[in-house]
């Protein structure tokens, strides 16, 4: 059994912190507990509720999110909480008891068009991944069983998995009306059977990348870079995610006043992405940053 490591990730809500593991904690279900009585299916959550500042515990896939009361600041307690969770997980004790895990929710998946005519977004009623995972080909997907299975369809070109959806890019050999139902049923059955979406190895790699990225961010990004990232995270990412894609900051050239971004999922190669960049994101950054940004370019898009 591999040892659990935990990374601490703040969220947009200052009262909630995510404790992200390098392996799955709960593969098939998500759980939210608002008090120690509700937490009876989870010995770990019950232990956490013994901490007086814990208000809500949320367990899903490879992370535990905790909402606190305002009696403490996360900076003073988050390291102790992280160590307590790590110790518990490495003890081999159950996170969720069998009683809780047998409560099944029927899986539903619906298909949703995106601005990219080559991409359709398949949305499930349960979380599939924490973070964003892009697979350009079957070799990229060696640690992503769902993506590997989807590449078994000859018309699947790229797969993007994030939150509760899978975005699929197709080759132009078929029309969506010919294959959408087949893909929707395949994804529904795959999830309903409790099959693995992502292997532990890819989660560990993602955790290491996130940690390394955080270290680079702290060392190399200027305050202005961070301001750009904050705007993208708050105003752009949610809209892009709703279209089945993702946008990430790459760099800012202060001489040309140009921001470079990385487009993923449905946004990658989308014919309307240039319009979105120029008329939407570029205009927003120009206005909000008072002329300090003059252009936005996509590295892949």
C-alpha beads as a LAMMPS data file, in Angstrom:
LAMMPS data file: protein, C-alpha beads

301 atoms
300 bonds

1 atom types
1 bond types

-500.0 500.0 xlo xhi
-500.0 500.0 ylo yhi
-500.0 500.0 zlo zhi

Masses

1 110.0

Atoms # bond

1 1 1 0.000 0.000 0.000
2 1 1 1.404 3.375 -1.017
3 1 1 1.844 6.024 1.634
4 1 1 -0.568 8.930 1.574
5 1 1 0.781 12.434 1.196
6 1 1 -1.415 15.497 1.660
7 1 1 -1.114 18.894 0.021
8 1 1 -3.000 21.905 1.395
9 1 1 -5.003 23.909 -1.144
10 1 1 -6.946 27.076 -0.281
11 1 1 -10.238 27.747 -2.084
12 1 1 -12.177 30.840 -3.137
13 1 1 -14.017 30.577 0.193
14 1 1 -11.623 31.702 2.938
15 1 1 -13.339 29.371 5.426
16 1 1 -12.817 26.250 3.304
17 1 1 -9.522 24.465 2.718
18 1 1 -8.973 21.328 0.658
19 1 1 -6.610 18.612 1.841
20 1 1 -5.658 16.779 -1.351
21 1 1 -4.200 13.264 -1.252
22 1 1 -1.940 11.587 -3.791
23 1 1 -4.349 8.612 -3.977
24 1 1 -8.100 8.088 -3.979
25 1 1 -9.919 8.275 -0.652
26 1 1 -13.444 7.661 -1.975
27 1 1 -13.708 6.472 -5.566
28 1 1 -17.392 6.228 -6.338
29 1 1 -19.261 8.631 -4.066
30 1 1 -19.011 12.030 -2.444
31 1 1 -20.068 12.741 1.126
32 1 1 -20.978 15.905 3.001
33 1 1 -21.297 15.893 6.786
34 1 1 -22.564 18.922 8.721
35 1 1 -22.116 17.503 12.228
36 1 1 -20.733 14.498 14.092
37 1 1 -24.056 12.644 14.010
38 1 1 -24.309 12.920 10.238
39 1 1 -20.705 11.709 10.052
40 1 1 -21.475 8.270 11.515
41 1 1 -20.649 6.578 8.156
42 1 1 -17.129 8.068 8.268
43 1 1 -14.818 7.440 11.235
44 1 1 -12.370 9.971 9.778
45 1 1 -15.022 12.709 9.562
46 1 1 -16.087 11.938 13.126
47 1 1 -12.503 12.420 14.311
48 1 1 -12.329 15.748 12.475
49 1 1 -15.524 16.953 14.174
50 1 1 -13.745 16.627 17.521
51 1 1 -11.831 19.732 16.446
52 1 1 -13.942 22.625 17.773
53 1 1 -13.524 24.786 14.676
54 1 1 -14.780 22.205 12.149
55 1 1 -18.179 23.157 10.694
56 1 1 -18.551 20.871 7.636
57 1 1 -16.553 17.942 6.232
58 1 1 -16.741 17.015 2.565
59 1 1 -15.073 13.823 1.293
60 1 1 -14.745 13.131 -2.433
61 1 1 -12.318 11.189 -4.586
62 1 1 -8.817 12.252 -3.534
63 1 1 -9.568 15.158 -1.215
64 1 1 -11.177 16.224 2.035
65 1 1 -12.562 19.749 2.165
66 1 1 -13.217 21.288 5.564
67 1 1 -15.260 24.374 6.314
68 1 1 -14.345 26.045 9.600
69 1 1 -16.049 28.360 12.009
70 1 1 -14.520 31.828 12.347
71 1 1 -12.953 31.130 15.737
72 1 1 -9.536 30.358 14.177
73 1 1 -7.535 31.247 11.077
74 1 1 -6.569 28.395 8.745
75 1 1 -2.939 29.512 8.815
76 1 1 -2.717 28.546 12.489
77 1 1 -4.330 25.088 12.232
78 1 1 -4.139 23.758 8.681
79 1 1 -0.745 22.073 9.111
80 1 1 -1.958 20.196 12.205
81 1 1 -5.126 19.124 10.371
82 1 1 -3.072 17.963 7.389
83 1 1 -0.831 15.871 9.628
84 1 1 -3.838 14.365 11.439
85 1 1 -5.454 13.364 8.135
86 1 1 -2.174 11.917 6.851
87 1 1 -1.699 9.868 10.022
88 1 1 -5.268 8.542 9.841
89 1 1 -5.038 7.565 6.165
90 1 1 -1.693 5.838 6.626
91 1 1 -3.047 3.860 9.568
92 1 1 -5.176 1.847 7.154
93 1 1 -8.432 2.620 8.974
94 1 1 -11.661 2.918 6.972
95 1 1 -12.543 6.362 5.673
96 1 1 -16.099 5.396 4.736
97 1 1 -17.792 2.332 6.248
98 1 1 -19.468 -0.313 4.117
99 1 1 -22.905 0.887 5.254
100 1 1 -22.379 4.251 3.619
101 1 1 -20.725 2.994 0.471
102 1 1 -23.655 0.735 -0.373
103 1 1 -25.974 3.718 -0.822
104 1 1 -26.029 4.026 -4.594
105 1 1 -27.263 7.000 -6.580
106 1 1 -28.430 6.206 -10.134
107 1 1 -25.964 7.582 -12.659
108 1 1 -27.247 9.960 -15.291
109 1 1 -25.256 11.554 -18.101
110 1 1 -26.473 14.127 -20.591
111 1 1 -24.790 15.502 -23.698
112 1 1 -24.271 19.225 -24.144
113 1 1 -23.022 21.044 -27.233
114 1 1 -20.092 23.464 -26.936
115 1 1 -18.948 26.469 -28.996
116 1 1 -16.469 24.075 -30.629
117 1 1 -18.364 22.031 -33.259
118 1 1 -15.882 19.148 -32.914
119 1 1 -16.448 18.838 -29.141
120 1 1 -19.407 17.612 -27.087
121 1 1 -19.509 17.754 -23.294
122 1 1 -20.936 14.741 -21.430
123 1 1 -22.104 15.827 -17.966
124 1 1 -22.630 13.329 -15.120
125 1 1 -24.621 13.774 -11.901
126 1 1 -21.554 12.933 -9.808
127 1 1 -17.939 14.152 -9.662
128 1 1 -15.408 12.439 -11.922
129 1 1 -12.179 14.334 -11.294
130 1 1 -10.734 17.001 -9.042
131 1 1 -8.717 19.204 -11.360
132 1 1 -8.321 19.193 -15.147
133 1 1 -6.935 16.291 -17.165
134 1 1 -6.332 16.555 -20.919
135 1 1 -5.458 13.582 -23.142
136 1 1 -4.410 14.241 -26.735
137 1 1 -4.007 10.546 -27.595
138 1 1 -4.177 7.055 -26.094
139 1 1 -0.533 7.193 -24.952
140 1 1 -1.312 10.257 -22.823
141 1 1 -4.170 8.283 -21.237
142 1 1 -2.138 5.350 -19.893
143 1 1 -3.162 6.212 -16.294
144 1 1 -6.727 7.239 -17.173
145 1 1 -8.835 4.104 -17.767
146 1 1 -11.964 6.012 -18.852
147 1 1 -10.031 8.050 -21.422
148 1 1 -8.258 4.898 -22.640
149 1 1 -11.624 3.198 -23.117
150 1 1 -12.966 6.203 -25.048
151 1 1 -9.964 6.162 -27.371
152 1 1 -11.162 2.686 -28.335
153 1 1 -13.771 4.456 -30.476
154 1 1 -12.082 5.242 -33.826
155 1 1 -13.762 8.651 -34.065
156 1 1 -12.478 9.946 -30.683
157 1 1 -9.608 12.406 -31.196
158 1 1 -9.075 13.964 -27.726
159 1 1 -10.524 13.551 -24.225
160 1 1 -10.738 16.162 -21.469
161 1 1 -11.945 15.225 -17.959
162 1 1 -12.751 17.740 -15.231
163 1 1 -15.235 18.113 -12.358
164 1 1 -18.348 16.145 -13.364
165 1 1 -17.911 16.073 -17.133
166 1 1 -15.994 14.560 -20.045
167 1 1 -15.399 16.658 -23.150
168 1 1 -14.754 14.609 -26.273
169 1 1 -13.258 15.945 -29.501
170 1 1 -14.067 13.869 -32.595
171 1 1 -12.485 13.382 -35.978
172 1 1 -14.545 14.664 -38.901
173 1 1 -15.277 11.166 -40.214
174 1 1 -18.697 11.114 -38.482
175 1 1 -21.400 13.552 -37.387
176 1 1 -22.343 14.017 -33.743
177 1 1 -25.913 12.843 -34.281
178 1 1 -24.496 9.454 -35.311
179 1 1 -22.388 8.879 -32.179
180 1 1 -23.637 11.048 -29.294
181 1 1 -26.111 8.495 -27.945
182 1 1 -23.535 5.702 -28.163
183 1 1 -20.951 7.730 -26.218
184 1 1 -23.496 8.888 -23.639
185 1 1 -24.604 5.304 -22.936
186 1 1 -21.002 4.097 -22.792
187 1 1 -19.973 6.771 -20.254
188 1 1 -23.133 6.202 -18.183
189 1 1 -22.529 2.444 -17.965
190 1 1 -18.828 2.931 -17.250
191 1 1 -19.528 5.187 -14.263
192 1 1 -22.495 3.114 -13.036
193 1 1 -20.329 -0.011 -12.927
194 1 1 -17.934 1.776 -10.570
195 1 1 -14.977 1.522 -12.916
196 1 1 -11.891 3.649 -12.317
197 1 1 -11.855 7.037 -14.038
198 1 1 -8.272 7.989 -13.085
199 1 1 -5.533 5.859 -11.545
200 1 1 -3.762 6.839 -8.340
201 1 1 -0.567 7.424 -10.355
202 1 1 -2.057 10.298 -12.337
203 1 1 -3.428 11.860 -9.138
204 1 1 -0.007 11.655 -7.520
205 1 1 1.533 13.228 -10.614
206 1 1 -1.101 15.994 -10.519
207 1 1 -0.420 16.621 -6.818
208 1 1 3.319 16.869 -7.488
209 1 1 2.709 19.229 -10.415
210 1 1 0.393 21.379 -8.291
211 1 1 2.989 21.555 -5.514
212 1 1 5.764 22.368 -7.979
213 1 1 3.561 24.952 -9.696
214 1 1 2.775 26.572 -6.351
215 1 1 6.492 26.783 -5.578
216 1 1 7.216 28.305 -9.002
217 1 1 4.296 30.690 -8.573
218 1 1 5.650 31.900 -5.268
219 1 1 9.132 32.434 -6.720
220 1 1 8.634 33.583 -10.291
221 1 1 5.279 35.288 -10.716
222 1 1 5.096 39.026 -10.217
223 1 1 2.272 40.683 -8.333
224 1 1 0.847 41.782 -11.692
225 1 1 0.937 38.181 -12.989
226 1 1 -1.012 37.124 -9.914
227 1 1 -3.536 39.898 -10.548
228 1 1 -4.103 38.590 -14.081
229 1 1 -4.491 35.024 -12.778
230 1 1 -7.022 36.144 -10.170
231 1 1 -9.151 37.806 -12.867
232 1 1 -8.985 34.733 -15.113
233 1 1 -9.896 32.444 -12.199
234 1 1 -12.855 34.530 -11.055
235 1 1 -14.360 35.857 -14.277
236 1 1 -13.207 33.591 -17.119
237 1 1 -12.648 30.045 -15.874
238 1 1 -16.254 29.370 -14.762
239 1 1 -17.620 30.372 -18.175
240 1 1 -14.966 28.375 -20.000
241 1 1 -15.641 25.326 -17.813
242 1 1 -19.360 25.549 -18.605
243 1 1 -18.379 25.208 -22.268
244 1 1 -16.347 22.063 -21.510
245 1 1 -12.884 23.596 -21.469
246 1 1 -10.222 25.245 -19.373
247 1 1 -7.983 28.296 -19.574
248 1 1 -4.646 28.662 -17.785
249 1 1 -2.259 31.613 -17.508
250 1 1 1.094 31.031 -19.208
251 1 1 2.988 34.327 -19.197
252 1 1 2.881 38.107 -19.499
253 1 1 5.271 40.120 -21.643
254 1 1 5.489 43.583 -20.124
255 1 1 7.252 45.001 -23.215
256 1 1 4.437 44.070 -25.611
257 1 1 1.763 44.069 -22.854
258 1 1 0.676 40.640 -24.097
259 1 1 -0.856 37.865 -21.978
260 1 1 -0.392 34.304 -23.213
261 1 1 -2.895 31.651 -22.111
262 1 1 -3.269 27.903 -22.597
263 1 1 -6.614 26.618 -23.867
264 1 1 -7.711 23.062 -23.119
265 1 1 -10.678 20.802 -23.757
266 1 1 -13.437 22.259 -25.926
267 1 1 -11.565 25.572 -26.110
268 1 1 -8.540 24.033 -27.834
269 1 1 -8.884 24.492 -31.571
270 1 1 -12.325 26.050 -31.247
271 1 1 -13.124 28.364 -34.185
272 1 1 -14.782 30.859 -31.845
273 1 1 -11.884 30.903 -29.372
274 1 1 -10.167 33.754 -31.232
275 1 1 -13.342 35.837 -30.983
276 1 1 -13.669 34.931 -27.302
277 1 1 -10.074 35.934 -26.642
278 1 1 -10.281 39.221 -28.531
279 1 1 -13.806 40.378 -27.728
280 1 1 -14.127 38.877 -24.271
281 1 1 -10.967 38.182 -22.311
282 1 1 -8.778 40.809 -23.972
283 1 1 -11.391 43.529 -23.528
284 1 1 -11.951 42.552 -19.901
285 1 1 -8.235 42.608 -19.040
286 1 1 -7.748 45.934 -20.838
287 1 1 -10.568 47.540 -18.848
288 1 1 -9.901 45.949 -15.464
289 1 1 -6.142 46.519 -15.632
290 1 1 -6.424 50.037 -17.064
291 1 1 -4.413 49.573 -20.236
292 1 1 -1.571 47.555 -18.727
293 1 1 -2.651 44.666 -20.969
294 1 1 -3.098 45.294 -24.700
295 1 1 -3.383 41.775 -26.189
296 1 1 -4.208 38.174 -25.299
297 1 1 -2.814 35.256 -27.291
298 1 1 -3.508 31.521 -27.061
299 1 1 -0.597 29.108 -27.189
300 1 1 -2.893 26.337 -28.431
301 1 1 -6.310 27.340 -29.577

Bonds

1 1 1 2
2 1 2 3
3 1 3 4
4 1 4 5
5 1 5 6
6 1 6 7
7 1 7 8
8 1 8 9
9 1 9 10
10 1 10 11
11 1 11 12
12 1 12 13
13 1 13 14
14 1 14 15
15 1 15 16
16 1 16 17
17 1 17 18
18 1 18 19
19 1 19 20
20 1 20 21
21 1 21 22
22 1 22 23
23 1 23 24
24 1 24 25
25 1 25 26
26 1 26 27
27 1 27 28
28 1 28 29
29 1 29 30
30 1 30 31
31 1 31 32
32 1 32 33
33 1 33 34
34 1 34 35
35 1 35 36
36 1 36 37
37 1 37 38
38 1 38 39
39 1 39 40
40 1 40 41
41 1 41 42
42 1 42 43
43 1 43 44
44 1 44 45
45 1 45 46
46 1 46 47
47 1 47 48
48 1 48 49
49 1 49 50
50 1 50 51
51 1 51 52
52 1 52 53
53 1 53 54
54 1 54 55
55 1 55 56
56 1 56 57
57 1 57 58
58 1 58 59
59 1 59 60
60 1 60 61
61 1 61 62
62 1 62 63
63 1 63 64
64 1 64 65
65 1 65 66
66 1 66 67
67 1 67 68
68 1 68 69
69 1 69 70
70 1 70 71
71 1 71 72
72 1 72 73
73 1 73 74
74 1 74 75
75 1 75 76
76 1 76 77
77 1 77 78
78 1 78 79
79 1 79 80
80 1 80 81
81 1 81 82
82 1 82 83
83 1 83 84
84 1 84 85
85 1 85 86
86 1 86 87
87 1 87 88
88 1 88 89
89 1 89 90
90 1 90 91
91 1 91 92
92 1 92 93
93 1 93 94
94 1 94 95
95 1 95 96
96 1 96 97
97 1 97 98
98 1 98 99
99 1 99 100
100 1 100 101
101 1 101 102
102 1 102 103
103 1 103 104
104 1 104 105
105 1 105 106
106 1 106 107
107 1 107 108
108 1 108 109
109 1 109 110
110 1 110 111
111 1 111 112
112 1 112 113
113 1 113 114
114 1 114 115
115 1 115 116
116 1 116 117
117 1 117 118
118 1 118 119
119 1 119 120
120 1 120 121
121 1 121 122
122 1 122 123
123 1 123 124
124 1 124 125
125 1 125 126
126 1 126 127
127 1 127 128
128 1 128 129
129 1 129 130
130 1 130 131
131 1 131 132
132 1 132 133
133 1 133 134
134 1 134 135
135 1 135 136
136 1 136 137
137 1 137 138
138 1 138 139
139 1 139 140
140 1 140 141
141 1 141 142
142 1 142 143
143 1 143 144
144 1 144 145
145 1 145 146
146 1 146 147
147 1 147 148
148 1 148 149
149 1 149 150
150 1 150 151
151 1 151 152
152 1 152 153
153 1 153 154
154 1 154 155
155 1 155 156
156 1 156 157
157 1 157 158
158 1 158 159
159 1 159 160
160 1 160 161
161 1 161 162
162 1 162 163
163 1 163 164
164 1 164 165
165 1 165 166
166 1 166 167
167 1 167 168
168 1 168 169
169 1 169 170
170 1 170 171
171 1 171 172
172 1 172 173
173 1 173 174
174 1 174 175
175 1 175 176
176 1 176 177
177 1 177 178
178 1 178 179
179 1 179 180
180 1 180 181
181 1 181 182
182 1 182 183
183 1 183 184
184 1 184 185
185 1 185 186
186 1 186 187
187 1 187 188
188 1 188 189
189 1 189 190
190 1 190 191
191 1 191 192
192 1 192 193
193 1 193 194
194 1 194 195
195 1 195 196
196 1 196 197
197 1 197 198
198 1 198 199
199 1 199 200
200 1 200 201
201 1 201 202
202 1 202 203
203 1 203 204
204 1 204 205
205 1 205 206
206 1 206 207
207 1 207 208
208 1 208 209
209 1 209 210
210 1 210 211
211 1 211 212
212 1 212 213
213 1 213 214
214 1 214 215
215 1 215 216
216 1 216 217
217 1 217 218
218 1 218 219
219 1 219 220
220 1 220 221
221 1 221 222
222 1 222 223
223 1 223 224
224 1 224 225
225 1 225 226
226 1 226 227
227 1 227 228
228 1 228 229
229 1 229 230
230 1 230 231
231 1 231 232
232 1 232 233
233 1 233 234
234 1 234 235
235 1 235 236
236 1 236 237
237 1 237 238
238 1 238 239
239 1 239 240
240 1 240 241
241 1 241 242
242 1 242 243
243 1 243 244
244 1 244 245
245 1 245 246
246 1 246 247
247 1 247 248
248 1 248 249
249 1 249 250
250 1 250 251
251 1 251 252
252 1 252 253
253 1 253 254
254 1 254 255
255 1 255 256
256 1 256 257
257 1 257 258
258 1 258 259
259 1 259 260
260 1 260 261
261 1 261 262
262 1 262 263
263 1 263 264
264 1 264 265
265 1 265 266
266 1 266 267
267 1 267 268
268 1 268 269
269 1 269 270
270 1 270 271
271 1 271 272
272 1 272 273
273 1 273 274
274 1 274 275
275 1 275 276
276 1 276 277
277 1 277 278
278 1 278 279
279 1 279 280
280 1 280 281
281 1 281 282
282 1 282 283
283 1 283 284
284 1 284 285
285 1 285 286
286 1 286 287
287 1 287 288
288 1 288 289
289 1 289 290
290 1 290 291
291 1 291 292
292 1 292 293
293 1 293 294
294 1 294 295
295 1 295 296
296 1 296 297
297 1 297 298
298 1 298 299
299 1 299 300
300 1 300 301
